[in-house]
Amino acid sequence: LKLATLQQFHEEMVALASESQAEHDKMLRKVEQRKVQAAVKQAVEPDFMCPILHERMKVPVLAADGFTYERQAIEKWLSMHNISPMTGAVLAHRYLTENFALRHLIEAYETQLAEKRTCEGRRGGVSMKTCDVADLSDADLQSDEDDEDEEEGEFDEELDEVRTRRALAALRVEEDMPILSHDDG
């Protein structure tokens, strides 16, 4: 009888440990994924910003100084100046070349941001899995970044909860473990 009780207890503890390990592994994967996402965002996001407007570009163009600007911003600058806004050097010409590669990268980045979100509240309360990027304003995208920060807080709370459950499980093991002596045979 005691041996059967001990075996049952052992099986329960193995199942609990396995479940706890699975949750731990899941959390570690989430942490790693968040680290990668944050690193990519920090490395990529500044490259999408116009050095004049300090906003994400929509129509990036290359100027004679080798820098890329938002078309409207550099056109306005060139209407009043003949020097580079970045270097202050006189520009060899005022021709602007559309930076298609950068535009496509920005569009892909914005699409990824939009796909991570739902459109609830943005389209008359209809919940959708993905959003049309054109329907999102810069304020919506900033709001989504704020939501990411909130999700990170929830993630931290979830991680703390898993740690607490593991600690409680360890205490339960100590409390519930049957004590066998040589006399119990």
C-alpha positions, 0 to 999 in steps of 0.5 A, spaced: 500 500 500 505 504 501 509 503 495 503 504 491 502 511 494 509 512 493 509 510 486 503 514 485 506 520 488 512 520 484 508 519 478 504 526 480 511 529 481 514 527 475 508 530 471 508 536 475 515 537 473 514 536 466 509 541 466 513 546 469 519 545 465 514 545 459 512 552 461 519 554 463 521 552 456 515 556 453 517 562 457 525 562 455 522 561 447 518 568 448 524 571 452 528 570 446 523 572 441 522 578 444 530 580 445 530 578 437 524 583 436 527 588 440 534 588 437 531 588 430 527 594 432 532 598 435 537 597 429 532 598 423 527 603 425 532 609 425 534 607 418 526 608 416 526 615 419 527 622 415 533 626 418 529 632 417 522 630 419 524 625 424 518 621 422 518 614 418 518 615 411 513 614 406 516 616 399 524 616 401 528 619 396 535 619 395 539 626 394 545 628 391 549 628 398 547 620 399 542 621 404 535 619 404 529 623 405 522 624 405 520 627 398 516 632 401 521 634 406 527 635 402 523 638 396 521 644 401 528 644 403 531 645 396 526 650 395 529 654 400 537 652 400 542 649 395 546 645 401 545 638 404 541 638 410 545 633 413 552 635 411 551 643 410 555 642 403 553 645 397 549 640 393 552 638 386 545 637 383 537 638 385 535 631 382 532 626 387 531 619 386 526 615 389 529 609 393 525 603 391 528 598 396 528 602 402 520 604 400 519 596 400 523 595 406 518 600 410 512 597 407 514 590 409 516 593 416 509 596 417 505 590 414 509 586 419 507 591 425 500 591 422 499 583 422 501 583 429 495 587 431 487 586 430 483 592 428 478 592 433 476 599 434 479 601 428 474 599 423 467 600 427 468 595 432 469 589 427 475 585 430 479 582 424 486 578 424 490 583 420 489 590 418 490 594 412 497 598 413 494 604 409 488 605 414 493 606 420 495 612 422 502 614 425 498 615 432 495 608 431 502 605 430 505 608 436 499 606 440 501 599 437 508 600 440 505 602 447 501 596 447 507 592 446 510 595 452 504 593 456 504 586 453 512 586 456 509 588 462 504 582 462 509 577 460 513 579 466 507 578 470 506 571 467 514 569 468 513 571 475 507 567 476 510 561 473 516 562 478 511 562 484 508 556 481 514 552 481 516 554 488 510 552 490 510 545 487 517 544 490 514 546 497 508 541 496 513 536 494 517 537 501 510 537 504 507 531 501 512 526 500 511 520 504 517 519 509 519 511 509 523 508 514 526 502 515 521 499 519 515 501 515 518 495 510 
